[in-house]
Amino acid sequence: MVSSSHEAMHRIFQKDPALLTRALQQVLRIPFPEPHDFAALNVDLTEIEPIERRVDTLLRAETGEGTYLLVVESQGRPDDRKRRSWPYYLAYLLEKYHCDPVLIVVTQNSATARWAAEPIRVGVRGMPSLTVQPFVLGPDNVPVIADEREAARDLPLAVLSAMTHGRGPQAVGILESLAAALRTIDADSAAVLVQFVDSCLADPQAQQLWRDLMTTMQYFWRHPLAQEVREQGREEGREEGRAQERADNILRNLRWRHIEVPDSVRDRVLASTDMDELGLWLDRSYQVTDAHSLFRESQPDP
């Protein structure tokens, strides 16, 4: 079962995908072009054979220099089996979407960050046929934001700081500054970020400190949206959340491609809870020329 900290690591990127490009530009100093649009894609990389392959977060970033796929993997510890799967992910996505994938690994552990940052070379030693260079965000390169004013200036980066430094000696200052900065934004956004941070803090003392800080901010901690996110931590809630997210992605893709979505199509997509059915419709949403064609094989012959 996927841990709550693992879920939180990639849920924040789905909520605020611009955080990824800021991290690439500001933390890793990579000249990634500024996106003007984002769209969440189907994270299921399963082939026809019964082998399921799934990334944590997959986003399409439209930039002035072309389209990129941002592939986010949350890594708690070294795992050579997972490392061997990354070249497959990138090759599969390049073939499926015909645009360049970018692999980003997020971790709270310095040793894991060093492990993940090593290039993956496939082929003859010294002359590889394929080299994969992961971009890694971890405690050694994400800045420590322990100042309230700095946290307020870039709140998503402050959240990333808490996510990657939650086990470090500066966790207290980071969490206190972030808690104060949350008062500067609207309640709905704050409630979501509160739960993100709570879920990813693996250190019990840091998590308790965060919950104590949030208890004094009851307006955020008890907000219905925060409660909704907490409920998604349960297995049933996670399934419903994944189905809702996939349905939203289908409709977003159709709108992004300037395809009119009648109420009957929108209602049918939103009503479905079948992940296989939604996955099929999501794949078709990149190809159809009218919204009703999503269901062309699902409807009985006249």
C-alpha positions in Angstrom: 0.0 0.0 0.0 1.3 3.5 -0.9 2.2 5.5 2.2 0.6 8.9 3.0 4.0 10.6 2.7 4.4 9.1 -0.7 1.0 10.3 -1.7 1.7 13.8 -0.4 5.0 14.0 -2.3 3.2 13.9 -5.7 -0.2 15.3 -4.7 1.4 18.7 -4.2 2.7 18.7 -7.7 -0.8 17.9 -9.0 -2.2 20.8 -7.0 0.4 23.3 -8.0 2.3 22.0 -11.1 4.1 25.4 -11.5 6.1 24.4 -8.4 7.9 21.8 -10.6 9.2 24.3 -13.1 10.2 26.8 -10.3 12.1 24.0 -8.7 13.9 23.1 -12.0 14.7 26.8 -12.6 15.5 28.0 -9.1 16.8 25.0 -7.3 18.5 23.0 -10.0 19.4 25.9 -12.2 18.1 24.2 -15.3 17.0 26.6 -18.1 13.5 25.0 -18.4 11.2 27.3 -20.4 8.3 29.0 -18.7 5.1 26.9 -19.3 1.9 28.8 -20.3 -0.4 25.8 -19.6 -0.4 22.5 -17.7 -2.6 19.4 -18.0 -2.5 16.3 -15.9 -2.2 13.1 -17.9 -3.0 9.5 -17.2 -0.3 8.1 -14.8 -1.1 4.5 -15.8 1.7 3.1 -18.1 0.2 -0.4 -18.2 0.8 -2.3 -21.5 -1.5 -4.9 -23.0 0.4 -7.6 -21.0 -0.7 -7.9 -17.4 2.2 -5.8 -16.0 1.1 -2.6 -14.3 3.6 0.4 -14.6 2.5 3.6 -12.9 4.3 6.9 -12.3 3.5 9.1 -9.3 2.7 12.2 -11.2 2.6 13.0 -14.9 1.9 16.5 -16.2 2.1 18.0 -19.7 3.7 21.4 -19.8 3.1 23.7 -22.8 6.0 26.1 -23.3 7.2 28.5 -26.0 9.9 26.0 -26.8 7.5 23.1 -27.2 5.7 20.5 -25.1 7.3 18.6 -22.2 6.1 15.8 -20.0 7.0 16.2 -16.3 7.4 12.8 -14.7 7.6 13.0 -10.9 8.8 10.1 -8.8 8.7 10.2 -4.9 11.5 8.1 -3.6 11.9 7.2 0.1 15.0 4.9 -0.2 17.2 3.4 -2.9 15.4 0.8 -5.0 17.3 -0.6 -7.9 14.2 -2.2 -9.4 12.5 1.2 -9.5 15.7 2.8 -11.0 15.7 0.3 -13.8 12.1 1.2 -14.6 12.8 4.9 -15.2 14.3 4.5 -18.7 11.3 2.5 -19.7 8.9 5.2 -18.4 10.7 7.9 -20.5 10.9 5.8 -23.6 7.3 4.7 -23.4 6.1 8.3 -22.8 8.2 9.6 -25.7 6.6 7.1 -28.0 3.1 7.5 -26.7 2.9 11.4 -26.6 5.7 12.3 -29.1 7.2 15.0 -26.8 10.2 15.0 -24.5 9.7 13.6 -20.9 11.6 15.1 -18.0 12.3 12.8 -14.9 12.1 14.6 -11.5 12.8 12.6 -8.3 11.8 14.1 -4.9 13.2 12.7 -1.6 13.7 13.7 2.0 16.9 11.7 2.3 20.4 12.9 1.3 21.7 9.4 0.6 18.7 8.6 -1.5 19.1 11.9 -3.4 22.7 11.0 -4.2 21.7 7.5 -5.3 18.9 8.9 -7.5 21.1 11.6 -9.1 23.5 9.0 -10.6 23.1 8.8 -14.4 21.5 5.5 -15.6 23.5 4.2 -18.5 22.2 1.4 -20.7 24.5 -0.4 -23.2 28.2 -0.9 -23.7 30.3 0.3 -20.8 31.8 3.7 -21.7 29.6 4.0 -24.8 26.0 3.7 -23.6 23.2 3.5 -26.1 20.9 5.3 -23.6 21.7 7.6 -20.7 19.0 8.9 -18.3 19.9 11.8 -16.1 17.3 12.2 -13.3 16.7 15.7 -11.8 16.6 15.3 -8.1 15.0 17.6 -5.5 16.1 16.8 -1.9 17.5 18.2 1.3 20.9 19.0 -0.2 19.6 21.4 -2.9 16.2 22.6 -2.0 16.7 25.8 0.1 15.8 25.9 3.7 13.0 28.5 4.1 12.8 29.3 7.8 11.9 33.0 7.5 8.2 34.0 7.5 8.6 36.8 4.9 10.6 34.5 2.5 8.0 31.8 2.9 5.2 34.2 2.1 7.0 35.4 -1.0 7.1 31.9 -2.5 4.7 29.7 -0.5 4.9 26.6 -2.8 8.7 26.6 -2.5 8.3 26.9 1.3 6.0 23.8 1.2 8.7 22.0 -0.8 11.2 23.0 1.8 9.1 21.5 4.5 8.6 18.3 2.4 12.4 17.8 1.9 13.7 19.1 5.2 11.0 17.7 7.5 13.5 15.4 9.2 16.4 17.9 9.6 17.5 20.1 12.5 15.9 23.2 11.0 12.4 21.6 10.8 11.0 23.8 13.6 11.9 27.1 12.0 10.7 25.9 8.6 7.3 24.7 9.9 6.8 27.8 12.1 7.6 30.1 9.1 5.3 28.2 6.8 2.5 28.2 9.4 2.7 32.0 9.6 2.9 32.4 5.8 -0.3 30.4 5.4 -2.2 33.2 7.0 -1.5 35.4 3.9 -3.5 33.2 1.4 -7.1 32.2 1.1 -8.5 29.5 3.3 -9.2 26.9 0.7 -5.6 26.9 -0.6 -4.2 27.0 2.9 -6.3 24.0 4.0 -5.0 21.9 1.1 -1.3 22.8 1.8 -1.8 22.1 5.5 -2.7 18.5 4.8 0.0 18.1 2.2 2.6 19.0 4.8 1.0 16.9 7.5 1.0 13.9 5.3 4.6 14.1 4.2 6.2 14.7 7.6 7.7 11.3 8.4 9.3 12.4 11.7 6.7 11.9 14.4 8.0 14.9 16.4 7.9 17.2 13.4 4.4 16.0 12.5 3.2 16.7 16.1 4.7 20.1 16.0 2.9 20.9 12.8 -0.4 19.7 14.2 0.1 21.8 17.3 0.8 24.8 15.1 -2.4 24.1 13.1 -4.5 23.6 16.2 -3.9 27.3 16.9 -5.1 28.1 13.4 -8.5 26.3 13.7 -9.9 28.2 10.8 -7.6 26.3 8.4 -7.2 23.0 10.2 -11.0 22.5 10.6 -11.9 23.8 7.2 -14.1 21.3 5.3 -11.6 21.1 2.4 -8.9 20.0 4.8 -11.2 17.4 6.2 -12.0 16.2 2.6 -8.3 15.8 1.9 -7.8 13.9 5.1 -10.6 11.5 4.2 -8.8 10.8 0.9 -6.1 9.2 2.9 -8.4 6.2 3.4 -8.5 3.5 0.8 -12.0 4.2 -0.5 -11.4 7.9 -0.5 -8.2 7.4 -2.5 -10.1 5.4 -5.2 -12.8 8.0 -5.5 -10.2 10.7 -5.7 -8.4 9.0 -8.5 -11.6 8.4 -10.4 -12.6 12.1 -10.0 -9.1 13.2 -11.0 -9.2 11.0 -14.1 -12.6 12.3 -15.1 -11.5 15.9 -14.6 -8.5 15.2 -16.8 -10.7 13.9 -19.6 -12.9 17.0 -19.7 -9.8 19.3 -19.3 -8.2 17.6 -22.3 -11.3 18.1 -24.5 -11.5 21.7 -23.5 -7.8 22.2 -24.1 -8.3 20.8 -27.6 -11.2 23.2 -28.2 -13.8 20.3 -28.4 -17.3 21.2 -27.3 -18.4 19.1 -24.3 -22.2 18.6 -24.1 -23.8 18.2 -20.8 -24.7 14.6 -21.5 -21.0 13.8 -22.1 -19.8 15.7 -19.1 -22.4 14.0 -16.8 -21.5 10.5 -18.1 -17.8 11.1 -17.6 -18.2 12.5 -14.1 -20.6 9.7 -13.1 -18.2 6.9 -13.9 -16.1 5.3 -11.2 -14.7 2.5 -13.4 -10.9 3.2 -13.6 -10.5 1.0 -16.7 -13.3 2.8 -18.5 -12.0 6.2 -17.5 -8.5 5.3 -18.6 -9.8 4.3 -22.0 -11.7 7.5 -22.3 -8.7 9.5 -21.2 -6.6 7.9 -23.9 -9.3 8.7 -26.5 -9.5 12.3 -25.3 -6.2 13.0 -27.0 -7.5 11.8 -30.4 -11.2 12.2 -30.8 -12.6 15.1 -32.9 -16.0 15.2 -31.0 -16.8 14.5 -27.4 -19.3 11.7 -28.1 -16.6 9.6 -29.8 -15.2 9.0 -26.3 -17.8 6.3 -26.0 -17.9 4.9 -29.5 -17.1 1.3 -28.4 -19.0 1.5 -25.2 -22.4 2.2 -26.8 -24.4 -0.8 -28.1 -24.9 -1.1 -31.9 -28.3 0.2 -33.1 
